[in-house]
């Protein structure tokens, strides 16, 4: 039974038992600061388990894509060396939200394994939490489970929590005995041993509690079920494989690696490990990029970068000295797109990301080798050279240089390698990383919002067709998000009604503003946001009267801001279409902001846009505006919309029915935002900035309509003022500036020449003012400076004419002291220039250093320069005295 069949059987089995099949969510968790990545099937249902959100079903099943490579759940360093660790894996799960509980969860799991998959019951064992008598008794009643096969284990093994905070509860695990050949060989090997003999197949979590940051556990509103079974594990078991990587899920990827490397999987242990690492990491890379994660130096992007670079390093072990990861990730797409069709939308982007990152890392390897060679040369002057753990970690953390390569080179050079120091620094970094990603998740939703969810109410958005509505107040939220009966004049709060024309902030579009009025009162709506799915909250300030629950009010959206926002939103769609047409299909939206004043569009691209490209994009968007294309919106089945070419945001989760916004054949996107009726209403489009915001991600900011026209007028006014100041016509500005810059450079050269000649005059006085200290000629002087170069040139002349002796020159450059010490070669061992200039610099509040014959320093205390220069002979005397 292959992996695809197992996945399908699982979903069909639970669908047959009343479960709704829910599509896998993105690897990037929505609104959850406690997690780097989606690491379990229950993540997308977290708010449901906590009673903060309701869905249209109480039973669900899914095959969830997961990554465990950061934070609490981090399997990265184990991947390739064990039979079952992965950074990317699929978790099969069934869930109950206050519906069935332990008895049915146990029954479904046993029936699926025995009846549907055909596992032999005599090989199965079960563990339960040591205090969970209920689960123990339920398992005893299961037909086919042999006596003595239920084992009680402690909290470490059988109490499940998604993170340091959040939903948790006792669990029961189903294990399969893979036989002594898969075990550790110890006579006491039993369930709970860390070896692979008793392999955990399925974890049934009895979700009963929510744990807060201080460790306090409170009961969830309704006991629920969360189960998880790794597809890779069960596939290996059913195919008679001890190692997950030997299953059919990895076979196509490993075959491609064999073709690329010319080596045979399973023949050499080192080659086999390398292939397993690359197979796993290529899957993680493919899915993370498809969900919008790009390599960077922080957060999720940093984890992806580490995964990709680890794969490239193991590729070197296979003799793959040229870029290869794009070939392997392409195989992942071919292998898995039938289960995850969204991978096909990321093919071009994936190829560019992988090639770009691999080429950058190969350069990093070369640069790292240079730094490593310099460090080895330095430490080899010691009697017992050791490459320090701090240095190894710096190479790894700053440059991404693998520790294993440092270790290999140290062995070749027969020098020491401080691995313990490296791991100590690594542990410290991991602790900081965990701390930075640990959020207090005691309360994902405010109590007032939770109460509305629990009450089963939802707000209908009618703002596509209407901007005004009369309706009664359903609920009011005051300070702390608690429900209140009224909001007094001058106070702020939030209003909830069962229908509204106000658009709630989402998808990058700002929420609507406007007014709410009632007999004897009025309030200003400052913004609109969603407190939860279907809970639209209007943030308001009461200007007159008192707003009460049950009061009939009239809601009115401010027309001008809504129209400007709609223009900017439609322009964003045209912008993305134009960019994909001009720059390529790898352009994907990586973020956006649409307000009445402007639009901001973040996109995937790897080089700055040229002025020509920006002009072409602007021209294309404005062409479509002038065509006045009708903007059509329709509700379609998601699959139908995608088949028609609608662009979906990668990483975004959509329902079965989606809203498609189309501007003719030019642009077609899945979008819930507000738009103009025809593109001509945008009026004008103008890009005002373009720049990089992260590795592989760039940002365009643009204006439309009145704001764009005002910007152009402002530019024209500045041009007019410039022409008047320069006394030229607009077409002559460029040539005028060229001539002014040339004249300025000439003047700067004249100033530098004068400063050099003035310094030379000062030097003549310096030589006549030299003193002798213990037989050493000492020169010290303050000279006029205009740049560091003048100081260096003066120092060169002193060195050329001084003979044996010591000199210190000082001056002021841009309100800071600059010092230079020169020592003749015969005196460098007695009076090192770095030591001398450091002592002088301390008197002006600075520090410095350099070679033994020449050193520079600086400091902020310009008023102490004369005193410092005068003290040079004394400093020389102290150094000579030791």
C-alpha positions in Angstrom: 0.0 0.0 0.0 1.7 3.2 -1.1 1.7 6.5 0.7 -0.9 8.1 -1.6 -3.3 5.3 -1.0 -2.9 5.4 2.7 -3.6 9.2 2.8 -6.7 8.7 0.7 -7.9 5.7 2.8 -7.5 7.7 6.0 -9.5 10.7 4.8 -12.2 8.5 3.2 -12.6 6.4 6.4 -13.2 9.4 8.6 -15.4 11.1 6.0 -17.5 8.0 6.1 -17.8 8.4 9.9 -19.2 12.0 9.7 -15.9 13.9 9.6 -15.5 17.0 7.3 -12.3 16.7 5.2 -10.4 19.9 5.8 -7.6 21.0 3.5 -4.1 21.3 5.0 -3.4 24.8 6.3 -0.2 26.7 5.4 3.1 25.9 7.1 3.0 29.5 8.3 0.5 29.6 11.3 -2.1 32.3 11.1 -2.1 34.8 14.0 -0.1 32.6 16.3 3.2 34.2 17.7 4.0 31.0 19.7 4.9 29.0 16.6 7.5 29.3 13.9 5.8 26.7 11.7 2.7 24.5 11.7 4.0 21.5 13.5 0.8 19.4 14.0 -2.6 18.8 12.5 -4.4 20.6 15.3 -2.7 24.0 14.8 -5.3 25.3 12.4 -8.0 24.3 14.9 -6.4 25.8 18.0 -9.0 28.6 18.5 -11.7 26.0 18.0 -10.3 23.8 20.7 -10.1 26.8 23.0 -13.7 27.8 22.4 -12.8 31.0 20.7 -14.1 30.1 17.3 -16.8 28.0 15.8 -16.7 26.1 12.5 -19.6 24.6 10.5 -18.6 21.1 11.7 -17.8 19.4 15.0 -15.8 16.5 13.4 -12.8 17.0 11.0 -10.1 15.1 9.4 -7.0 16.3 7.5 -3.6 15.4 6.1 -1.6 18.4 7.4 1.8 19.4 6.0 4.1 20.0 9.0 7.7 21.3 9.7 9.6 20.7 12.8 12.9 22.6 12.5 12.8 25.4 15.1 11.7 26.3 18.6 10.6 23.6 20.9 10.0 21.0 18.2 13.3 20.9 16.3 14.4 17.7 14.6 16.9 19.3 12.1 20.2 18.0 13.5 18.8 14.4 13.7 17.6 14.2 10.2 19.4 11.7 8.1 21.0 9.9 11.0 17.8 8.2 12.4 15.1 6.2 10.8 12.2 8.5 11.7 13.2 12.1 12.1 12.1 14.7 9.5 12.0 18.4 9.1 9.0 18.1 6.8 6.3 15.4 7.2 2.6 14.8 6.8 0.4 14.3 9.8 -2.9 12.4 9.3 -5.4 13.4 11.9 -9.0 13.2 13.1 -10.6 15.8 15.4 -13.6 16.2 17.6 -14.7 19.6 18.8 -16.8 18.8 21.8 -18.5 15.9 20.0 -17.1 12.3 20.6 -14.4 11.7 23.2 -12.1 8.9 24.3 -14.2 5.9 23.6 -14.9 6.7 20.0 -11.4 8.0 19.4 -10.0 4.7 20.5 -12.5 2.7 18.5 -11.9 4.6 15.3 -8.1 4.3 15.6 -8.2 0.5 16.3 -10.7 -0.2 13.5 -8.7 1.9 10.9 -5.4 0.2 11.7 -6.8 -3.4 11.8 -9.6 -3.3 9.3 -8.6 -0.7 6.7 -4.8 -1.1 6.8 -4.6 -4.7 7.9 -2.0 -4.4 10.6 -1.7 -7.6 12.7 -3.2 -6.9 16.2 -0.7 -9.2 17.9 2.1 -6.7 17.0 0.3 -3.7 18.5 0.9 -2.2 22.0 -0.8 0.8 23.7 0.5 3.4 26.2 -1.7 5.6 28.3 -1.0 8.4 30.7 -0.2 7.0 34.2 -3.2 8.8 35.8 -5.7 8.1 33.0 -7.7 5.2 34.4 -10.6 5.9 32.0 -8.4 5.3 28.9 -6.9 2.2 30.4 -10.3 0.7 31.0 -11.5 1.6 27.5 -8.5 -0.1 25.9 -9.1 -3.2 28.0 -12.4 -3.6 26.3 -11.0 -3.4 22.8 -11.4 -6.7 20.9 -8.2 -8.1 19.5 -5.8 -6.2 21.8 -3.8 -8.9 23.6 -3.8 -8.9 27.4 -0.8 -7.1 29.0 -0.3 -4.8 26.0 -1.4 -1.6 27.8 1.4 0.3 29.5 1.1 3.3 31.8 3.8 6.0 31.1 4.5 9.4 32.7 3.9 13.0 31.6 7.1 13.0 29.4 5.7 10.3 27.1 1.9 10.5 27.5 0.9 14.0 28.1 0.7 16.1 25.0 1.1 19.9 24.5 1.6 21.8 21.3 3.9 24.3 22.9 4.8 25.9 26.3 1.3 27.3 26.3 -2.1 26.4 24.8 -4.3 23.3 24.5 -3.0 20.1 26.0 -4.1 16.9 27.7 -3.4 13.2 28.4 -2.8 11.0 25.4 -2.8 7.4 24.4 -0.3 6.1 21.8 -0.5 3.0 19.6 2.8 1.4 18.9 3.9 -1.5 16.7 6.6 -4.0 17.6 8.9 -4.1 14.7 10.9 -7.0 16.1 14.2 -7.5 17.8 16.1 -6.7 14.6 14.9 -3.1 14.8 15.8 -2.8 18.5 18.7 -1.9 20.7 19.4 -5.5 21.8 19.2 -4.7 25.5 17.4 -7.4 27.6 15.2 -4.7 29.2 14.1 -3.2 25.9 10.3 -2.5 26.2 7.7 0.0 25.3 9.1 3.5 26.1 12.6 2.6 24.9 14.3 5.1 22.6 15.2 2.5 20.0 13.0 1.8 16.9 11.6 -1.6 18.0 8.4 -0.3 19.6 7.5 2.4 17.0 4.8 5.0 17.9 2.3 5.0 15.0 -0.6 7.1 16.3 -1.1 9.6 19.1 -4.6 10.1 20.4 -4.7 13.3 22.5 -7.6 13.8 24.8 -7.8 17.6 24.7 -9.1 18.6 28.1 -7.0 21.6 29.3 -5.5 25.0 28.3 -2.0 25.7 29.9 -1.0 29.3 30.5 2.5 30.7 30.5 2.7 30.2 34.3 1.9 26.5 34.0 -1.7 26.7 35.3 -4.1 24.3 33.5 -7.8 25.1 33.1 -10.4 22.9 31.5 -11.4 23.6 28.0 -15.1 24.4 27.4 -15.7 21.1 25.7 -13.5 18.0 25.9 -12.1 17.3 22.4 -10.0 14.9 20.4 -6.9 15.6 18.5 -5.0 12.7 16.9 -1.9 12.5 14.8 -0.3 9.7 12.8 2.8 10.3 10.7 2.2 9.3 7.1 5.9 8.5 6.5 6.0 6.1 9.5 2.8 4.2 8.7 3.9 3.9 5.0 7.2 2.4 6.0 5.5 -0.1 8.3 3.0 -1.2 5.7 5.8 -1.6 3.1 7.9 -3.7 5.5 10.6 -1.0 5.9 12.4 -0.2 9.1 13.5 3.2 7.9 11.0 5.8 6.7 13.4 6.9 3.9 13.1 3.5 2.3 9.3 3.9 1.7 7.8 4.9 -1.6 7.3 8.5 -0.4 11.0 9.2 -0.7 11.9 6.8 -3.6 11.6 9.2 -6.5 13.7 11.8 -4.8 16.4 9.3 -3.9 16.4 7.9 -7.5 17.0 11.5 -8.8 19.9 11.9 -6.4 21.4 8.6 -7.6 21.2 9.9 -11.2 22.8 13.2 -10.3 25.6 11.8 -8.1 26.3 8.5 -9.9 26.2 6.8 -6.5 24.0 4.0 -5.2 21.6 4.5 -2.2 22.2 1.9 0.5 25.7 1.0 -0.7 27.9 3.4 1.4 26.6 4.6 4.8 27.9 8.1 4.3 26.3 8.4 0.9 23.0 7.0 2.2 22.9 9.5 5.1 23.6 12.3 2.6 20.8 11.2 0.3 18.3 11.0 3.2 19.2 14.5 4.4 18.8 16.0 0.9 15.5 14.1 0.3 14.0 15.4 3.5 15.4 18.9 3.2 14.3 19.2 -0.4 10.7 18.4 0.7 10.9 21.0 3.4 12.3 23.6 1.1 9.7 23.0 -1.6 6.7 23.3 0.8 8.1 26.3 2.8 8.8 28.3 -0.4 5.3 27.4 -1.7 3.8 28.7 1.5 5.6 32.0 1.2 8.8 31.5 3.3 12.0 32.8 1.7 15.6 32.4 2.9 16.7 35.3 5.2 18.7 35.9 8.4 15.9 35.9 10.9 12.8 33.9 11.9 11.3 31.4 9.5 13.5 32.5 6.7 16.6 31.7 8.8 15.4 28.2 9.5 14.7 27.7 5.8 18.2 29.0 5.0 19.8 26.5 7.4 17.7 23.6 5.9 18.8 24.5 2.4 22.5 25.0 3.3 22.6 21.7 5.2 21.3 20.0 2.1 23.9 21.7 -0.1 26.7 20.7 2.3 25.6 17.0 2.2 25.5 17.4 -1.6 29.2 18.1 -1.5 29.6 14.7 0.3 28.0 13.1 -2.8 30.4 14.9 -5.1 27.7 17.4 -6.2 30.0 20.4 -6.7 27.5 22.3 -9.0 24.0 23.6 -8.1 21.6 20.6 -7.9 18.8 21.5 -5.4 16.6 22.9 -8.2 16.6 19.5 -9.8 15.7 17.7 -6.6 12.9 20.2 -5.6 11.5 19.8 -9.1 11.2 16.1 -8.4 9.4 16.9 -5.1 6.8 19.0 -7.0 6.2 16.2 -9.6 5.9 13.6 -6.8 3.6 15.5 -4.5 1.5 18.0 -6.6 -1.4 15.6 -6.9 -1.9 15.8 -3.1 -0.9 19.4 -2.9 -1.8 21.2 -6.2 -0.6 24.6 -4.8 3.0 23.4 -5.4 2.5 23.9 -9.2 1.9 27.7 -8.7 5.3 28.0 -7.1 7.4 26.2 -9.6 9.2 29.2 -11.2 9.6 31.0 -7.9 11.0 27.8 -6.3 13.6 27.4 -9.0 14.8 30.9 -8.7 14.9 30.8 -4.9 16.8 27.5 -4.8 19.4 28.5 -7.4 20.0 31.9 -5.9 20.4 30.5 -2.4 22.7 27.7 -3.5 24.9 30.0 -5.5 25.2 32.4 -2.5 26.0 29.6 -0.2 28.8 28.2 -2.4 30.3 31.7 -2.3 29.9 31.6 1.4 31.8 28.3 1.6 34.7 29.8 -0.4 34.8 33.0 1.8 34.5 30.8 5.0 37.5 28.7 3.9 39.6 31.9 3.5 38.6 33.0 7.1 39.3 29.5 8.4 42.7 29.4 6.8 43.6 32.7 8.3 42.5 31.5 11.8 44.5 28.3 11.4 47.5 30.2 10.4 47.1 32.4 13.5 46.6 29.6 16.0 49.4 27.4 14.6 51.8 29.8 16.2 50.7 28.2 19.5 52.3 25.1 20.8 48.9 23.3 21.0 46.7 24.9 18.3 42.9 24.5 18.8 40.2 26.1 16.7 38.0 27.8 19.3 34.4 27.0 19.7 33.5 30.7 19.6 35.2 31.1 16.2 33.5 28.0 14.8 30.1 29.3 16.0 30.8 32.7 14.4 31.5 31.0 11.1 28.4 29.0 11.4 26.0 31.6 12.7 27.2 34.7 10.8 28.3 33.1 7.5 26.4 29.8 7.5 29.6 27.9 7.4 29.0 24.2 8.4 30.7 23.0 11.6 31.4 19.6 10.0 33.7 21.1 7.4 35.7 22.9 10.1 35.9 19.5 11.9 37.1 17.7 8.8 39.8 20.3 8.1 41.0 20.3 11.7 41.4 16.5 11.4 43.3 16.9 8.1 45.6 19.6 9.7 46.0 17.5 12.9 44.9 20.4 15.1 42.4 20.7 17.9 38.7 21.3 17.5 36.7 22.8 20.4 33.4 21.1 19.6 32.1 21.5 23.2 32.6 25.2 23.0 30.7 25.3 19.7 27.8 23.4 21.1 27.7 25.6 24.2 27.4 28.7 21.9 24.8 26.9 19.8 22.7 26.1 22.9 22.9 29.7 24.0 21.6 30.8 20.6 18.8 28.3 20.6 17.7 29.5 24.0 17.6 33.0 22.7 15.7 31.8 19.6 13.1 30.0 21.7 12.7 33.0 24.0 12.1 35.3 21.1 9.4 33.1 19.6 7.7 32.2 22.9 4.4 34.1 23.2 1.9 34.4 26.0 -0.9 32.5 24.4 -3.2 32.5 27.5 -5.8 34.4 25.6 -5.9 34.4 21.8 -9.3 36.2 21.8 -10.7 38.7 24.2 -13.5 37.5 26.5 -16.1 39.6 24.8 -15.2 38.1 21.4 -15.2 34.6 22.9 -18.7 35.2 24.3 -20.0 36.3 20.8 -18.4 33.2 19.3 -20.0 31.0 21.9 -23.3 32.6 21.3 -23.1 31.5 17.7 -23.6 35.0 16.2 -22.0 36.3 13.0 -22.0 39.6 11.2 -23.0 39.6 7.5 -20.9 42.0 5.4 -23.1 43.9 2.9 -20.5 46.6 2.0 -20.0 45.4 -1.6 -23.5 46.8 -2.5 -24.3 49.3 0.3 -22.6 52.0 2.3 -25.4 52.7 4.7 -27.5 50.5 7.0 -30.1 50.9 9.8 -29.8 48.1 12.4 -29.9 47.4 16.1 -26.8 47.2 18.3 -26.2 43.5 19.2 -23.2 44.0 21.5 -20.8 46.5 22.8 -17.2 45.9 24.1 -15.5 48.2 26.5 -12.1 48.3 28.2 -10.3 45.0 28.3 -12.6 43.6 25.6 -15.4 42.8 28.0 -19.1 43.2 27.1 -20.7 46.4 28.4 -24.3 47.6 28.3 -23.5 51.1 27.0 -20.7 53.5 25.9 -20.9 57.0 27.3 -20.2 60.3 25.6 -16.4 60.8 25.1 -15.6 57.2 25.6 -14.3 54.7 23.1 -15.4 51.1 22.6 -16.4 48.6 19.9 -19.7 47.9 18.3 -21.1 44.6 17.0 -24.1 44.3 14.8 -25.5 41.4 12.8 -24.9 43.1 9.4 -22.6 45.9 8.4 -21.5 47.8 5.3 -18.1 48.4 7.0 -15.2 46.4 5.6 -13.1 44.8 8.4 -9.3 45.1 8.0 -8.0 42.0 6.2 -6.0 40.9 3.3 -3.8 44.0 3.6 -6.8 46.4 3.1 -7.4 48.9 5.8 -10.8 48.8 7.6 -13.5 51.3 6.8 -14.1 54.5 8.8 -17.3 56.5 9.0 -20.1 57.4 11.4 -22.9 55.8 13.4 -26.0 57.9 14.4 -29.1 57.3 16.6 -31.7 59.6 18.0 -29.9 62.0 20.4 -26.5 60.7 19.7 -23.6 60.1 17.2 -20.2 58.4 17.1 -17.2 58.4 14.8 -16.1 55.0 13.6 -12.3 55.1 13.7 -11.6 51.7 12.2 -13.1 48.3 11.6 -11.5 44.9 12.4 -12.4 41.2 12.8 -12.2 39.9 16.3 -12.7 36.4 15.0 -14.3 34.7 12.0 -17.6 36.5 11.4 -17.1 38.9 14.3 -16.8 42.4 12.8 -16.0 45.0 15.4 -16.4 48.8 14.8 -13.9 50.8 16.9 -15.7 54.0 17.7 -15.7 57.2 19.9 -19.0 58.5 21.1 -19.3 62.3 20.3 -22.8 62.9 21.5 -25.3 61.0 23.7 -25.0 57.4 25.0 -24.8 54.3 22.8 -26.7 51.3 24.3 -27.3 47.7 23.4 -30.6 47.3 21.5 -30.4 50.9 20.2 -31.3 51.2 16.5 -28.5 53.0 14.7 -27.6 54.1 11.2 -24.2 53.0 10.0 -22.6 55.1 7.3 -19.3 54.3 5.6 -17.2 57.4 4.7 -17.5 57.4 0.9 -14.2 59.2 -0.1 -11.8 57.0 1.9 -13.7 53.9 0.7 -13.4 55.0 -2.9 -9.7 55.8 -2.6 -9.1 52.5 -0.9 -10.9 50.7 -3.6 -8.9 52.5 -6.3 -5.6 51.5 -4.6 -6.8 47.9 -4.2 -7.7 47.5 -7.8 -4.5 49.2 -8.8 -2.6 46.6 -6.7 -4.1 43.9 -8.8 -3.2 45.6 -12.0 0.3 46.1 -10.6 0.8 42.5 -9.9 -0.4 41.5 -13.3 1.9 44.0 -15.0 4.9 42.8 -13.0 4.2 39.1 -13.8 3.9 40.1 -17.5 7.1 42.1 -17.6 9.3 40.4 -15.0 8.1 36.8 -15.0 5.7 34.4 -13.3 8.0 34.1 -10.3 6.5 37.3 -9.1 4.3 36.4 -6.1 2.7 38.7 -3.6 4.6 38.5 -0.3 2.5 41.2 1.5 0.5 44.3 0.8 -1.1 47.3 2.4 -4.0 49.2 0.9 -5.2 52.4 2.5 -7.0 55.5 1.2 -3.6 57.3 0.9 -1.4 54.8 -0.8 -0.7 51.2 -1.7 2.3 49.0 -0.8 3.1 45.8 -2.6 5.7 43.3 -1.4 6.8 40.8 -4.0 9.3 38.0 -4.6 12.2 39.1 -6.8 16.0 38.8 -6.5 17.4 42.0 -8.1 16.5 45.7 -7.8 14.2 46.9 -10.6 15.9 49.1 -13.1 14.4 52.5 -13.9 13.4 51.1 -17.3 11.5 48.2 -15.7 9.7 50.6 -13.3 8.7 52.8 -16.2 7.4 49.9 -18.2 5.3 48.7 -15.3 3.9 52.2 -14.7 3.1 52.5 -18.4 1.3 49.1 -18.5 -0.8 49.8 -15.4 -1.8 53.3 -16.7 -2.7 51.7 -20.1 -5.1 49.4 -18.4 -6.6 52.3 -16.4 -7.2 54.3 -19.6 -8.9 51.3 -21.1 -11.5 51.6 -18.4 -12.0 47.9 -18.1 -15.0 46.7 -16.2 -14.0 45.1 -12.9 -16.1 41.9 -12.5 -16.6 40.0 -9.2 -18.1 36.6 -9.0 -18.4 33.8 -6.5 -17.1 30.5 -7.8 -16.0 27.1 -6.6 -12.4 27.3 -5.7 -11.2 24.7 -8.1 -13.1 26.4 -11.0 -11.6 29.8 -10.1 -8.0 28.3 -10.1 -8.7 26.5 -13.5 -9.8 29.9 -14.9 -6.3 31.3 -14.0 -7.2 33.2 -10.9 -4.1 34.1 -8.8 -4.2 33.0 -5.2 -1.9 34.3 -2.5 0.6 31.6 -1.5 0.2 30.4 2.0 -3.4 31.7 2.1 -6.2 29.4 3.0 -9.4 29.6 1.0 -12.9 28.0 1.4 -14.7 25.9 -1.1 -16.4 29.0 -2.5 -14.2 32.0 -3.4 -14.7 35.5 -4.6 -12.9 36.2 -7.9 -12.1 39.8 -8.9 -11.2 40.2 -12.6 -10.2 43.1 -14.8 -10.9 41.7 -18.2 -8.4 39.1 -19.2 -5.5 41.1 -17.8 -6.0 40.4 -14.0 -7.9 37.7 -12.2 -7.4 37.2 -8.4 -9.1 35.6 -5.5 -9.9 38.5 -3.3 -12.4 39.6 -0.6 -11.6 43.3 -0.7 -13.4 46.3 -2.2 -12.7 47.5 -5.7 -13.7 50.1 -8.2 -16.4 49.3 -10.8 -14.1 50.0 -13.7 -10.3 50.6 -13.9 -10.8 54.2 -15.2 -12.0 55.2 -11.7 -8.4 54.8 -10.5 -7.5 57.8 -12.6 -3.7 57.7 -12.4 -1.0 55.3 -11.1 2.5 56.4 -10.0 5.3 54.4 -8.4 7.1 56.5 -5.8 9.6 53.9 -4.4 11.1 50.5 -4.9 13.6 48.7 -2.7 14.5 45.5 -0.9 13.1 44.5 2.5 14.5 41.0 2.8 16.4 38.4 0.9 14.4 37.7 -2.2 11.6 40.1 -1.3 11.2 43.7 -2.6 8.7 46.4 -2.0 6.9 48.9 -4.3 5.0 51.9 -2.9 2.6 53.7 -5.2 -0.1 56.3 -5.4 -3.3 56.6 -7.4 -5.9 59.2 -8.3 -5.8 62.5 -6.5 -2.9 61.6 -4.4 -0.8 60.5 -7.4 -1.7 63.8 -9.2 -0.8 65.8 -6.1 2.6 64.0 -6.0 3.3 64.8 -9.7 2.3 68.4 -9.1 4.7 68.6 -6.2 7.5 67.2 -8.3 6.7 69.8 -11.0 6.8 72.6 -8.4 10.1 71.5 -7.1 11.4 71.3 -10.7 10.2 74.9 -11.3 11.9 76.2 -8.2 15.1 74.3 -9.2 15.1 75.9 -12.6 14.7 79.3 -11.2 17.6 78.8 -8.7 19.8 77.4 -11.5 18.6 79.9 -14.1 17.9 77.1 -16.7 15.0 75.5 -18.5 13.8 72.1 -17.3 15.6 70.2 -20.1 18.9 71.9 -19.0 18.8 70.7 -15.4 20.9 67.6 -16.0 23.7 69.3 -17.8 23.8 72.1 -15.3 24.2 69.6 -12.4 26.9 67.8 -14.3 28.9 71.1 -14.6 28.2 72.0 -11.0 29.5 68.6 -9.7 32.6 68.9 -11.9 33.3 72.3 -10.5 32.8 71.1 -6.9 35.3 68.2 -7.5 37.8 70.7 -8.8 37.3 73.0 -5.8 37.7 70.0 -3.4 40.9 69.0 -5.1 42.2 72.6 -4.7 41.3 72.5 -1.0 43.1 69.2 -0.5 46.2 70.5 -2.2 46.2 73.6 0.0 45.7 71.5 3.1 48.6 69.3 2.1 50.9 72.3 1.5 49.8 73.8 4.8 50.5 70.5 6.6 53.9 70.3 5.0 54.7 73.8 6.4 53.6 72.6 9.8 55.9 69.6 9.5 58.9 71.8 8.9 58.2 73.4 12.3 57.6 69.9 13.7 61.1 68.7 12.9 62.7 71.8 14.5 60.5 71.3 17.6 61.6 67.6 18.1 62.7 66.6 21.6 64.8 63.7 22.8 63.6 61.2 25.4 66.1 58.6 26.6 68.0 58.9 23.4 64.9 58.6 21.2 63.8 61.5 19.0 60.2 62.4 19.6 58.1 64.6 17.4 54.5 65.7 18.3 52.4 68.3 16.6 48.8 69.4 15.9 48.3 70.0 12.2 45.4 71.4 10.1 43.4 68.6 8.5 40.5 68.3 6.0 40.4 64.6 5.6 41.9 61.3 6.9 43.9 61.1 3.6 45.7 64.4 4.5 46.7 62.9 7.8 48.0 59.7 6.2 50.0 61.7 3.6 51.5 63.9 6.3 52.5 60.7 8.2 54.1 59.3 5.1 56.3 62.5 4.7 57.3 62.3 8.4 58.3 58.7 8.1 60.3 59.4 5.0 62.3 62.3 6.6 62.4 61.4 10.3 65.1 58.7 10.3 65.1 57.0 13.7 62.4 58.3 16.0 58.8 58.5 17.1 56.1 60.9 15.8 52.5 61.6 16.8 50.4 63.8 14.6 46.9 65.0 15.6 44.1 67.2 14.2 40.4 67.7 14.0 38.2 66.2 11.3 34.4 66.8 11.4 34.5 67.7 15.1 36.4 64.6 16.1 40.1 64.1 17.0 42.2 62.1 14.5 45.6 60.8 15.7 48.5 59.0 13.9 51.6 57.5 15.4 54.7 56.6 13.4 57.6 54.6 14.8 60.8 53.8 12.9 61.6 50.2 12.3 64.5 50.1 14.8 62.2 51.2 17.6 59.0 49.1 17.0 59.9 46.5 19.6 60.5 49.1 22.3 57.8 51.5 21.4 54.9 49.9 19.5 52.9 52.5 17.6 49.6 50.9 18.6 50.5 51.1 22.3 51.6 54.7 22.0 48.6 56.0 20.0 46.3 54.1 22.4 47.7 56.1 25.4 47.4 59.4 23.6 43.9 58.6 22.4 42.7 57.8 26.0 43.3 61.5 26.8 40.8 62.6 24.2 38.2 60.0 25.2 39.0 57.5 22.4 40.9 54.4 21.5 42.8 52.9 18.5 45.4 50.6 17.3 47.3 49.3 14.3 50.7 47.9 13.2 53.8 48.3 15.3 55.3 50.9 12.9 52.0 52.9 12.3 48.8 53.1 14.1 45.7 55.4 14.1 43.2 56.4 16.7 40.4 58.9 17.4 38.3 60.4 20.0 35.4 62.9 20.6 37.1 65.4 23.0 38.5 68.0 20.7 39.2 70.4 23.6 41.8 67.9 25.0 43.8 67.6 21.8 46.5 70.2 22.7 46.9 68.6 26.1 47.3 65.1 24.5 49.9 66.3 22.0 51.9 67.9 24.8 51.9 64.6 26.7 53.4 62.5 23.9 57.1 62.8 25.2 55.9 61.6 28.7 54.0 58.7 27.1 57.1 57.6 25.3 59.1 57.9 28.5 56.6 55.7 30.4 56.6 53.1 27.6 60.4 52.9 27.6 60.5 52.5 31.3 58.2 49.5 31.0 
